[in-house]
Amino acid sequence: MVEKMNGLFLEYIIHPGETVKEVLEEKQMKQEELAIRTGFSPKHISEVINGKKGISPTFAKSLEYVFGIPTSFWINLQGIYDEEILKYKEQEEIDETETKIVNELKELVKYAEEIGIMSKNKDIITKIIELRNICNVKNLTYINALVTSQVAFRKSKQVDTNIYVLYVWLRICEIISEKNSIEAEYDEKKLKENIGNIKKCMFLEVNDAIKELEIIFAKCGIIFQIVKNFSGAPVQGFIKKNGNKIILSMTVRRAFADEFWFTIFHEIGHLLNGDIINTKFIDYEDLKSDMEDKADEFARKTLIDEDAYKKFICNNNLTEKDIIEFANSQGVKPFMVVGRIQKEKNNFKLFYRLKTRYKWK
């Protein structure tokens, strides 16, 4: 039976010794004569021709003298053969565990295909090999050890985390950012100066707002990008230092506009609070810590003046008109005020008509 791996049939992988044999037949030269002319033993010649030994650079040079065919031709021929054998052996190394992992990554793979990071190939073997390249691992099971040591993995108690989904999602964020080059280096002062401009973006249609955010953040040395969220990766933000630049990836887990904008300022809070000590920082959804509380506090105070809000909320007979007027005084949309009121009173029906729900493209 002919074995197949990644589109390659083992019997069709031609050893360069076959080409040596063909040239000998064409020139009507015996193996013994080739041995004399090259200075290699008859046994060596026989083993090369029978595919038991490869063509070394020294032997390739000898063949150039004898046949007049460049050394580079023989070295390249050997290199092609070695690469095809490696590809074939990849199939033998793939086990059932990697196949299961790819099945767990089904939705992520589909997304990667849609945005051009992976080829649209139904062959499970090809998917595994492409994912190995994306994740920079020889075997997908190695991701399990990488997550804890390299990306500060912290499991949310409220939401189940699939380490493979999480890791591949992070790699997709990094790959997308590589396509978005910016000139400016990260400048904390510029980021602080642009807080007001970032707030103004919430008055735009959401997709226009994202484009404007990309421009503003780019001036501050930050690559800002929205990346699709997936079950198994309960992440609301991912920040990575990339040389003198920052990558800020955000998910669209939150459909409500107030949650989306609060999250943006929450992530800015992490940056300005100096939370990005290592090269990567994952902001998990529903994870509580002092660091998260401080980022929340930054977002609250930046979006709405604390003293003004305390005075405003004392009115027990608030109306929609009151909320709209107060929001205007704070330079935010009414949904930001409503979102805060709903959360503090734990009543998400309050002033619901003033809420906005985004539809993501």
Beta strands, then each sheet from edge to edge (+ up, - down):
strand 1: 4-5
strand 2: 8-9
strand 3: 222-226
strand 4: 235-242
strand 5: 245-250
strand 6: 280-284
sheet 1: 1+ 2-
sheet 2: 3+ 5+ 4- 6+
end
